[in-house]
Amino acid sequence: MLINLCINIVRDIPGEKLKFFFEILNDAQKQIISTLLPLDLPTEISLSLSLSKEYWKRKCFEKQWAHMNYWISNCSWKNTFVSHSVEDLIDNFIAGKLSFPEVKSSLLLFQKCLYILKINGFKFNYSNDSHKNLPLEDHIFQLIPIFPNLKEIYLNNFPLNYEILFESNEDNFTDESYKLLSNTLSEIKNLTKFHLLGTQMKTSQFSCVVDSLITLNYLVNVDLSCNLITDEYCESVLKLLECSQLQNLKLSNNHMTSKTVKTLVSNLCENTSLKTLYLDRNSIEDEGAISIFNCLISNSNLIKIDLSYNQITSRSAFSLCILLERNNILQFLNLTGNNLEKDSIFVDLMKILKT
């Protein structure tokens, strides 16, 4: 009976069914099941539990991850639980609370269960003496291959340790990090989303990462914002636009100009998969905007584009009018932050559109 109850409990949580199953047990039975699950049944079953993620993380921690292999292999909400658990372990490593061997050993427990990996460097960005031998990027990128079933990767704000970056005089110091990342990405065949933000990648490093991304057949969402991408990176950006399955591309807050955009538009016109494109907070100006507007006239799949904060003026008004007249696919065009709301030509254009 207890075995059947455990199976049902694991399948049905979180929710009121958990309380229902436990209410029929006596104290001795509750104590037995309490050793199998991360719960303190005798004292907490009388509560109406919402069973939030934080609750489960706390209970498992209190029980020293007891019976975790059984738990994560059967629990219906294991993906969320595992994702948060891995994030906590990596945070502790970055903060110097765990050594690299310790965190690697702990992560092996979740090897086949993790589908979403999030590492938020914005929480750190400080020097840590325990990571002097290797940059944190090398360590972090060595952890990614542990999880072959990843579908989404979010890496925000690299490098994590700026003191190491500034002290290093070795030209290939960070090159090896991105080669490692590139080799890893090419092996994660089911990856659908990849976000890498806040780096200081050189063109060769950026190219190395992109060359791996374009080999992934299921990749539909890429965010490379805030990476100091300039016109020198154009060739690699072109490769991304050639991906037949890519649907969302975000290149916000970089240093691209009209030179890059005018090169990209030919590929953009031919692209048949891209649905959304973010180029906001670059420096594409009117020449770049006009090139995009002219391209979108014949583009039949792009439904959302963000060109906000790009120094666009009324010089591009005529091309925009033609675009809006001929393109019935585009649903969202953001031109905020270009001071166009004060331009009489655009004011009149908006009035016409509203009618």
Stockholm file with secondary structure:
# STOCKHOLM 1.0

chainA/1-355         MLINLCINIVRDIPGEKLKFFFEILNDAQKQIISTLLPLDLPTEISLSLSLSKEYWKRKCFEKQWAHMNYWISNCSWKNTFVSHSVEDLIDNFIAGKLSFPEVKSSLLLFQKCLYILKINGFKFNYSNDSHKNLPLEDHIFQLIPIFPNLKEIYLNNFPLNYEILFESNEDNFTDESYKLLSNTLSEIKNLTKFHLLGTQMKTSQFSCVVDSLITLNYLVNVDLSCNLITDEYCESVLKLLECSQLQNLKLSNNHMTSKTVKTLVSNLCENTSLKTLYLDRNSIEDEGAISIFNCLISNSNLIKIDLSYNQITSRSAFSLCILLERNNILQFLNLTGNNLEKDSIFVDLMKILKT
#=GR chainA/1-355 SS CHHHHHHHHHHHCSSHHHHHHHHTSCHHHHHHHHHHTTCCHHHHTTSCCCCCHHHHHHHHHHTTTTTHHHHHHHCTTHHHHHHHHHHHHHHHHHTTSSCHHHHHHHHGGGTTTCCEEEEEGGGCCSCCGGGSSSCHHHHHHHHGGGCTTCCEEEEESSCSCHHHHHHCCCTTTTHHHHHHHHHHHTTCTTCCEEEEESCCCCHHHHHHHHHHHTTCTTCCEEECCSSCCCGGGHHHHHHHHTCSSCCEEECCSSCCBHHHHHHHHHHHHHCSSCCEEECCSSBCHHHHHHHHHHHHTTCSSCCEEECCSSCCCGGGHHHHHHHHHHCSSCCEEECTTSSGGGCHHHHHHHHHHHC
#=GC SS_cons         CHHHHHHHHHHHCSSHHHHHHHHTSCHHHHHHHHHHTTCCHHHHTTSCCCCCHHHHHHHHHHTTTTTHHHHHHHCTTHHHHHHHHHHHHHHHHHTTSSCHHHHHHHHGGGTTTCCEEEEEGGGCCSCCGGGSSSCHHHHHHHHGGGCTTCCEEEEESSCSCHHHHHHCCCTTTTHHHHHHHHHHHTTCTTCCEEEEESCCCCHHHHHHHHHHHTTCTTCCEEECCSSCCCGGGHHHHHHHHTCSSCCEEECCSSCCBHHHHHHHHHHHHHCSSCCEEECCSSBCHHHHHHHHHHHHTTCSSCCEEECCSSCCCGGGHHHHHHHHHHCSSCCEEECTTSSGGGCHHHHHHHHHHHC
//
